[in-house]
Amino acid sequence: MMLGFTRARSRNAGLAGAGATATALILAIATAASPASATPPPGHHHGHGATLYVSEGAARVGNGRSPQTPLPSIQECADQAQPGDTCVIQSGTYEETVTPPRSGTSTQPITFAAAPGAEVVVSGAEQLTGFTPVGQTQLDAVVATDPFAANSLFSQAVGAGKIYSVAADLGDAGGEAQVFTDGTMDIEASYPFPGTDLLDPTVERADAGTADATIVDSTLTRPAGYWNGARALTSYWYVTATGTVASSAVGSVTLTTAPPCVHKVVPTDTWFRLSGKIGELGHPGSYFYDAQAKRLYVYSSDDPNGHRIEAKTRDLAFDLSAVSNVHVKGIGLFGATIRTGDSSTGVVLDDIDGKYLSHYWDVTQGATDCGANVTRGVTTSGIIIKGTGNTIKNSHLQYSAGNGISLGGYGNTAIDNVITDVDYAGTYAAGVAVQGHSQTVTHNTMARTGRSGINLQWNGVAGTTAGPDRIAHNDISGHATLSVDTAAIYSCCSSHMEGTRIDHNVLHDPDPRPGGVYPFGISGIYADNGMSDLQIDNNVGWGNHEGTVELNGLGTGSHDNLVYNNTGGMTLFYVKEAGQSTGTKIVNNIGPITGLAGATDGGLVLSNNLIDGDPLFVDAAAHDYRLQAGSPARNAAIALPGVNDGSTDPTPSLGAFQYGAAPWTAGARP
């Protein structure tokens, strides 16, 4: 088909809707001078291109100067490496946080790279061993502290010989523990048990009679008091939150406070999950961590000592927050992430294969204000890029409670990455969360995100002159799985975006669930609540409830937004009052426009849009939105240099593809 959708990367085969090869984009970012390098350790005189070697389990007598005398850890190589040096790392799992003590320079970076053909993983998890079966004596001890554990799924599983335990200190917050079996994340014992697909969980919905802080549900058959003190995850509209059960009865639970932002639990549309009770431990792939007793319980059909059971113990694989001009290439991450700092520049992360980057279930963290809940993880999860002139590219990132990538600072780049299965906590975190300014997000493929593929926000950076972001040639699908009133590319609220350009993106097939209830406000690109000074052009979307573009002027109005040559329709909200949409132009688009009546009353300009009738696409059913020879969209557009160039006709075409021009493509390139 004309958009050229093929598998974006061979290691990503099986991703539905993955983007394909795209035209090259030349990126040039000037980087600031590096911080001064630390003094090298006595007796070490590397630098200027020396190669050091690392091998898991190597003898500590190795000096790292040859493959035969490798260093046993990446950190020991980092301690020695000088500007220009490369740490070549052999296959293995390295359970450490690497913190380089010095920077490279712009011409002589310090590099950490997997050896050719090596499978290198830096892990935030450590293996647990010594599991023993839970018998009657241990069950009696559990019941003594929690009488509801008797006659429960847990006690039944103990009787069936499927519960094992081990002493383990995984912190003081039971719900924040992260446990893995053979490389796959286990799920905390919960009702309903969500299953192991984090972006398609089994949920329970509130019944009629639900109101304020009380959830009524006929499937809550546990005895009165059973759920007291449990954690409750609730999700409604755009708000996912956590709370505590104050009291419970057969058929209902009452939270200590109603969910923030909306301040109510809504029948049918609110879904919920209850955790923190050992009595629910009765499903394969599940665990319960007793934070007070420091003991981990797992459900297993066979001896867990025959499997690799791990628990997350570190957040970071590489802490680059105090250094610049460091390159990391070909490294895998497991249960950990990478972070740069406010002064970092020239950091390049290339060909990173990261799984389970960040984890949390406590969204609220005791806060009752709306903002602290919906923004949980936006700046603190995923690969965290701060500073300026840093790049992450060619990487495959999968599984995160929050972001795949967080771009802070300014002048940073995310390009040619594949990002899937992120934001499984369902907040405003995203495949790529963009803050700061002058950021570049291009040629990425994103699929299956709890809310948006790209969350585009605006924050000034002290001492800098704000510049536009560029969001282009991305392929985003499967958005809005856990939270609605969002988009593949979402931006909010009341910000002047300095001419930020969102262009040539393919935005399709959102997957609102569970059950598709209340699918409000799901679009391809959503400028929500008073966003201004955006240029949105040459984007294509399908399957989005509100179309490819959605403008919502609620609050400060939708001003100076240039919406040009998009295909897939749009929706307009709050643009009709006097002065509410001055400077906004909607020109040369193809597709129906909801909210069209009276839209120009607020000052916006509508011109040369094909709203009704058949555009005569080459093959709309196969999402080939090129124009047939007889299309009414040919020779019908206002010429906009730099936007709709390339048509072989005397006058440009409407929509995202110019007649006769080579079609552009989107998504991560091989």
N, C-alpha and C positions, 0 to 999 in steps of 0.2 A: 504494500500500500504506500501511498505517496509520502506519508510522514516518516517512513523508514523505520518503523518500530521493530527492532530485533532485540535479542538479548543484549543488555547493556554490557555485561561482563560474563565471561564463561563460568566463573564461580558463582554467578547469580542465576543460573538457569533454573527455571521453575517459578520465577517471579512473574505473575500475570501483569501485563501492561507495562513492562519495563521499557524505558526509552532506548533509542538507538543512536547510531552514529550521528554526530552533529557537526556543523561547519566549525572551523577553528576560530577561536576568539583569542586575540593577542592581548595579554595583560601586562601592564608595566606599572610596578609600584615602587616608588622611591623609598628606601629604608633609611631610618635614622642611624647615626653612628652607634656602635655597640658599646656596652659598658666595658670598662677596662677588665682584662682577663686577670684572674687570680694568679698569684705567684705559684709556679709549679712546685710539686713536692721536691725536697732535696734528693739529688741523685737521679732525677728524671729530666731528660732533655729532648722529649719528643716534640712534635710540631712540624710544620712545613710538609705535611703529607705522610707522616708515619702511619703504619697500620699496626693496630693492636688486636689481639685475638682473645675471644671468650668462649668457654665451653662449660656447660652445666656439669657440675661434679668434678671439675678438674682439680688436681692437687694444688694446694695453696702455695706451693713453692714455685709455681709458674710465674714468669715475669710478664707474660702476655706479648712478647716480642716475636714469637713465631707460632705457627699452628701446633707445633709440638710442645710448647710451653704456655698454654693458654691460662688466662685468669679465670677463676671459678664463678665470678659474678659480673654483671654488667656495671654495677656500681663501682667495683674496683677498677674497671676500665675507665669509667667516667672520672674517677679520682686522678688518674694519670693523664688523660687525654688533654692535649694542648690544641690551640687553633691550627686547623689543617689536618688533624689526626682523624682516623676512622677506626671505630671499634667494630670489628667483624665478628658476628655472633653465630655460633653453631646451633644446631637444632637442640631444643630443650624447652622446658617450662621453668621460668625464672620467677620465683616467688619473692619479689622485692619491689620497692619504690626507688627508682633511679633518680637521683638528684644531682645533676652536674654542678660542680663547685665553681665553674668558670664558663665564660662565653667563648664562642669563636669570633671571627670577624666576618665582614661581608664577603671578603675574597677567600677566606680560609675558615669555613665553618667546621665545627666539630660534628662528626657524623656517627650515628649508631645504625648499623645496617645488618640485616640477616645475611649470612654467607650464601653464596649462590646455591639454590636448591634447598636451603635449610628451612625448617619449620620452627620458628621462634615465637614463643608466647611469653609475655610478661603478665603474671597473674596476680590478682588481688585476693585470691582464695588460697586456703591451705587445707590439706587432706585431714579428715577425721578418721581415726581407727579405734578399735576396741569396743564396737557395739555389742551389747548383750541383749538377749531376748527379755522382754518385760513379762514377768510371771505374776502369780497371785500376790506374793508378798509386796512387790513394788506397786501393783495395782491398789492394794489396800492402803499403802502409804499415800498414793495420789488421792484416793477417795477421802482419806482423812482430812486433806486440805481443801478438797473440792468435792463435796458429796454428790454433786450433779454428774460427776464422772462415772458413777455407778449406773448400770443399765443404759449405757450410751453407745454410740458407734465405737468409741475408744475401747470400752470394756469388752464389747463384742469382738473387736479386732485382736485384743490381747488374748481372749479365749481361743481365737483361731490361729494364734502364734504368728501374727503379722506385725507386731509392734516391737521395735528395738530402741534402745536408748544408749546415750554416752554422755559423760560429763563434758561440758563445753561452755566456755565463757564467750558468748557472742554479743555481749553488751547488755545494757539495762532496759532496752526497749524491745520487747518480744516481737512486735510487728515489723521491726526494721531488719531483722536477721535475714540473710540470704543464703540458701542452701542449694547445692547442686548434686545431682546423681549422674555420674558418667557424662558430665558436660552439659546437662540440661537442668534448668532451674526448677526446683521443687516449689510447691505452692503451700502456703500456710493453711492449716486446717480452718475451714470456714463454712458458713451456711449462707447461700447454697455453695457447694463446692464448685468453683468457677471453671474447673478443667484446666488443662495445661496450655491452651492457646490464649495468651495474654491479651490479644486484641479482639478475641471473640469469646468472651467469658459467658458462662451460664449465669444468669442473674435472676433475682426475684423482684417483682414489682409490687409497689404499695397498692392495697385494695381500697375500695370505697370506705369511707369513714376515717381515713388518714387525714390529719390536719396538724398544723403547727409543728411540734417536735415529736409527734407520735406517729409511728408507722403501724398500720393495721394490715395484717396479712394472714390469711387462713392457714397457710402452710407452716406458720410458727407454732409447732405443736409441743415444744419443750415446756416443762413445768414452770410455773410462776417462779421468778427469781433466777432462772437458769442463765439468762443473758445479762444479768446485772454486772456492770463493769466491763462488758465487752466493747470492742471497738466497732464502730459502724462506718462503713464507706457508703456514701450516698451520691447519686448523680442525677441532676435534673437541669435541662436546658444547657446553659454554658458553665455550670458550676459542679465540680466534683469536690467533695469535702469529706473529712473524717470527724467523727464525734465519739462520744462515750454514752453507753446505755446507762441511764439512771435507774430505770425500773423496767420490769418485764412481766408479762402475763401470757397465758396461752392465747395466741392470736395477735399479740402486739408487743412492741417495745417503745419506750419513751426515752428520747435522748436528753442529755443535760441542757443542750441548747439546740434550737432549730438551725439548719444549715445556713451559712452566711450568704450574703448577696440577695437570695430570694426569700429567706427567713420563713420557710415553710417546707413541708414535705407534701408533694402533690400526688394525689391518687393516679394510678396508671402510668403517669409519665416519670415518676421517680423510681429508679431502681436502686437496690441496696445489697450489701453483703456484710455479714457479721463475722467477726474473728476474735481470737483471743481466748477461746475455750477449748481445753484439751478433749472434751467430750466429742468434738467434731472430727477428731483424727480417725478417719476410717476409709480413706480413699487412696488408691495407688498414686504415687507422685506427690504425697503430702507430708508435712512435718508439723510439729508443734515445739516451740522453744519456751521453756520455763525460765524466764529471766531471773526470777528470785532464787530458784534452786540451781541455776546454771546447768541445766540439763536439756539435751536435745532428744526428742522422740521422733522417729520416722516410721512410716508405714512401708513395709517391704514384703513382697511375696517370697523372698529368699533371703539368705544371710547377707546383710548389707556390707559386711566385711569383704565380700567377693566383688564389690563394686567400688568405684572411686567416689566417695562422699566427701564433699568439700564445703567449706563455709567461707564467706567473704570476710576478710580481716583488714584489708587496706582499700582506700578509695583510689589511689593514684598508682599508675604504672610508671609514668615519668612526671616528675615535678620540675617543670621548666619555668617556674614563675619568677625566678631571679636571674635568668640568663637570656641571651640573644644568640642568633646565628648558630643554632643547633638544628641539625637535620636528623630525622628518624625515618628510616626507610625499610619497608618489607617486614615490619614487626607485627605480631598478633597481640591483641589484648584480651584478657578474660577476667571478668568481674572487676575491672578497673579502667581508669581513663587517663588522659593526658591533660595537663593544664599549663598554659603560659601565664605571664604576669603583665601588669600595666606598663612596665617598661620594656617588655620583650619586643624584639624586632628581628626579622630575618629568620624566624623559625619556619621550617618546612617539614610537614608531616606527609609522607608519601607512601602509598600502598599499605596503609594500616588496615588490618583485618580485626575489627573490634567487636566483641560480643559481651553483652551484659555490662554496659558501660557504667550505668548509675542505677541505684535501686533505693526505693523508699515506698512505703504505703501510707505513712502518716502525712497526709496533705496539709492538714490544718496546723499541726504543731502547737496547739494551744491558742492560736490566734482566732479571733472572732470577726476581724474586719474582712471585707470582701477581697481587697487587693492582695493581701498576703496569701489567701487561699488560691485564687485563680492563677497567680504567677509563680506558684511553687515550682522550683526547679528551672525557671527560665534562664537565670544567670549562673546557676550552680551545678548544672548536670550536663552529661554528654562530654564530648571533646570540647574543652573550654579554651577558646582563643581570645586573649586580651592583647593589649599593646597595639602595634601598628606594623603593617608590612609583613604579616605572617600568613602562611598558606597551608591548607589541608587539601590534598588532591588524591585522586586515583584510589580512594579507600572504600572499604565495604564495612559499614557499621550496622549492627543488628542487635536489637533488644536494649531498651533503656526505659526506666520509669519516667525519665524526662526526655531531654533532647538527644538527638544524634550529635549535633554540633551546636555550640553556643558561640556566636560571633559578637564579641564586645570590642571596646576600643574603637579604632577607625582604620580604614584602609586595609582590611584583611580580606582574604579570599577563600572561598570553598568552591572547588571546581572538580568535575568528573568523579563525584562520589556516588555510591549506591547506599541508600539509607532505608532500612525497613524495620517494622515492628517496634516503633518507639512511642514514647508518651503513653505507656500502658497504665499510668496513674490517672490519665485523663485531664490534665491541667492545661494551661496555656503554653507549656513546653511544646516542642515541635521537632520535625526532622532537622531543620535549621532555624534556630532562634536568632534573629538579627536585632542587635541594639547598636548604640553608637551611631556612626555615620560613615559615608564613603565606603561601604562594604560591597563586595562583589560575590554573588552567588549564581554561578552559571554551570550549565551542562551537568546537572545532578539528576539522578533518578531516585524518587522517594515513593514508597508504597506502604500501606498499612500504618497509619498514624492515628493516635488516639484523638487528636483534634486537627491541627493544621500541618501541612507539609512545611510551610515557611511561615513563621510568626514574625512579621516585619514591624518593629517598633522604632521609636526615635528617642535617642538620648544624646544630649550634648556632651562633648568631651572637653574639659577645662583646658584652656590654652590653645585650642585648635579652631580653625574655621570650618564650619559645617559644610559638607558637600553631599551630593546625591548618592544613594545606593543604586546598584544595578542588579536586577533580578531577571535573568534571561535564560532561555533555552533549557529550562528544567521540565522534566516529565514527572507529574505528581498524580498519584491515584490512591484509592482506598483511604481517603481522609475522612474525618468525622466519625470514626468508629465508636467513640465513647462520649463525645461531647459535640453538641450542635451549635447553631448560630455561629458558624465558622466557615472556612474556605480552604482550598488547597494553598492559597496565599492569602493570609489574613493580616490586616493592619488596623490598629485602633490606638488611641482615641484622641481627637482634637489636636493633631500635630500638623505642622507645616513641613512637608517632606522634601523641600529644597530641590524639586525637580526629579526626584527618584523615578527611575524608569523601570517598568515591569513589562517585559516584551518577549515575544516568541516562546512562550511557555505552553505546554500541552497539559491540560488540567481536566481530569476525567474520572468517572466511575467512583464517586464517594460511596462509602459503605456504612451509613448510619445504623447503629445497632447498640445495644441488643434490640432486635425486633423492629427497628425502623420507626419507633414511636416518636412523635414530635420532631420531624425532620426540618425544623424551621431554619431558614437563613443559610442554607448550604450552597455555596457558589464556587466558582473557580478562583476569582479574585474579589476580595471583600474589603472595601474602604469603609470601615464602620465608625459611626459616631463622630462625624465631623473631621474627616481627614482631608487635607488640602495639598495642592501642588504636587500631584502625581501624574506621570505620563504612563498610560496603560495602552499598549498598542500591540497588534499582531499576535494576540493570544487566541488559542483554540480550546474549546471545552465541550464536553458532552456528559450527560447524566447528572449535571448539577441542578438542583431544584430551583435555584434563583438565576441560573444562567452563568455565562462565563464571567460577567462583571456585575458587581453589586455595589451601588453607592448609597450610603445611609448618612444623610446630613444632620441627624439628630444631634442637638447640642450646639456646636459652633458652625454648622453648615458644611456643605460640600463645595469648596471653592477652588477655582483654578486647576481643576482636574481635566486632563486631556485624554479622552477615551477614543482612540482611533483604530480603525481597521481590525476589529476583533470579530471572531466568528463564534456563535453559540448563544446569542441573546444576553439580556441583562435585566436587572431589577433596580428601580429607583425608589428610595424612601426619603421623606423629609427634605425635599428639594424645591417645594412649590411655594413656600411663604416668601414674602418680599425680601429680596437680598439673600436668600438662603443658599443660592447656588451660582452666584456671580462668578464669571470667569471660567466656568466649566463648559467644555465643548464635547459633544458626543457626535462623532462624525465618521462616516464611511464604514459603519459596522453592519454585520449581517446577523439577523435573528430577531425574534420578538422582544419587545421591551415592555415589561410589567411596570405599572405606575406611570404610564406615558401621559395620561390625561392631565392637562394643566402643568406638565413638568417644566415648561419654559417660564412659568409665572415667577419663579424664583431667580431668574436671570440666566439660566444655562441656555446654551445654543444646541439645537438639534438640526442636523443637516446631512443629507445624502446617506441615509441609512435604509437598508432593505429590510423592512420589518415584517412585511407580509409577502406571500407568494413563494414560489419554488425558486431557490437560487440556482438550481441545476448544478449541484455538486457532481463530481465524477462518480463517487460512490459513497453516499452519506452513511449507508448501512455498515460499511467497512471503515468508516471514519476517514475517508479520503475526501477532504474538503477543497481540493482544487476545483476550478471552475470548468464546466463544459463549454464548448464553443458557443452555444446558444444562451449562455447565462446572462440574465439581466444585470448581474453585478459587474460585467465588463464595461469599460469606458464610462463608469458612473461615479467615480470618486473625485473628491477635491484633491489635487496634487499636494502632497506634504513631503517635501524633500527629506530624505533620511528615514522616512516611515514607509512610504509605499512606492519606492523606486522599483524598477526592474520589469514592469509589464512590457510586453511586446506590442501592446496597443498604444494608440496616441495618448490616451488618458488612462490613469491608473484604475485598478479594480477596487471594488468594495471587498471587505473581509481580509483575512489574514494571509491569503496567497494571491500573488499577482499573476494574472494570466500570462502564460508563456515563460515565466521565470522559473529557475530551478527551485524546487521546494526546500524550505529550511526544515531542519529536524531538531529534536530536543532529547535530552537525557544524557546520561554518562556515556562517554565514548570509550571504545576498547583501548 
